Amino acid sequence: MSFEKLGLSAELLRAVADQGYTTPTPVQANSIPVILEGNDVLAGAQTGTGKTAGFTLPMLQLMHKSHPERSRKHAVRALVLTPTRELAAQVAESIATYGKYLPLRSTVVFGGVGINPQIQKLNRGVDILVATPGRLLDLIGQGKVDLGHVEFFVLDEADRMLDMGFIHDIRKVLKLLPKKRQNLLFSATFSEEIKQLASGFLHSPVYVEVARNETAHQVTQMVHPVSRAKKRSLLSHLIKQGDWQQVLVFSKTKHGANKLTLFLEGEGISAVAIHGNKSQAARTKALADFKAGSVRVMVATDIAARGLDIDSLPHVVNFDLPHVAEDYVHRIGRTGRAGNSGESISLVSGDERKLLVGIERLIKKSIAKVVVPGFEPNDVEDAAAAAKDPKPGQRQQQRRHDPSSPRKPHATRNRRPGRNERAASKG
Ligand code: AMP
């Protein structure tokens, strides 16, 4: 399952990619399509499941679709009620993050802080308002919020709302909302009281439930700056020291993948290479051995890795950085799947720093850099090595100008072998 398949627009897909999310969480996969279809939703999901994006993404899309231009008036079109200030602030931040490429304005109001700055923001006009009930009713009482144009009403963490005694406030708010609107209710538990509240304002809701342990996962990304000459021994050190049992390693070239595999074997670490020069039978066997756990390391080129069906690898290593920045995102998507957390580690030599800048620009964040003692970078040595290497990746980059189109391994078979491949066939 991918975000693209959920029917989200380009602006939202871009914002999701910027966050480094590669796969929708179960609550997202289940709720986004039904919300986009205009249904009311009753979702059993707690914090940590990715529920915020689950309701925010489709809501933003529908709001933008019905009014693509920035409206001058900015009447409140979506109201999200949360039980606590912290959650309100967090949800508002998510809305700003996911909606950064859309011309929709959002703000948050909650008690315990000055009301005037909130009034000023409301006066400038907002499309989406995130609020805790007490402060919202305060502002409504002062005539600063008009809920008469609300198209979306979201009740987040409804069970906590009731535990905190907000039922009367919720009922007051509900009375101020227009009849025609879409309602979304999220709750970790479903007591009789919640069911009663839900049946009072949801219209034929679609029920979405997510198991308790299906939390959103995140990929931890890390860069180890290192000299090119020490990359191999650093990889072996990391595998041994961390006792990694399943590692997918990305190599820029087929020749490099073969050489690295031999090196690791020599270090007593079982490894296989998988790339376009291997027969289908050899590839199938390599993958089966890796999946069965009889081989610890699989070294792959980007094209070969594309078709691999492997789930939830704990570690992905970029032995070489990809020349096409989008490939980095595809690579790290190989880890941390299916609710597991994952680690992506890039070994970056001096000559690859420019590629790293391009990747960080694409993912819009800086990746943590940690030098492993004994494996320091050496720019002078790397520059000398790079001068001898006529960058075999560049030809690939030109050919693959459209990173979203599927790569066809056979497209590379008919071309003249590159310098590295000729070298590989010799050795
Ligand atoms: P929530 O349950 O909405 O509070 O989200 C929990 C955490 O999961 C937040 O830190 C989100 O940034 C993160 N998250 C949400 N969706 C995804 C996703 N599809 N992949 C990875 N992380 C996600």
Boltz pocket constraint, residues with backbone or C-beta under 6 A from the ligand:
constraints:
  - pocket:
      binder: B
      contacts: [[A, 20], [A, 21], [A, 22], [A, 23], [A, 24], [A, 25], [A, 28], [A, 46], [A, 47], [A, 48], [A, 49], [A, 50], [A, 51], [A, 52], [A, 53], [A, 216], [A, 217], [A, 218]]
      max_distance: 6.0
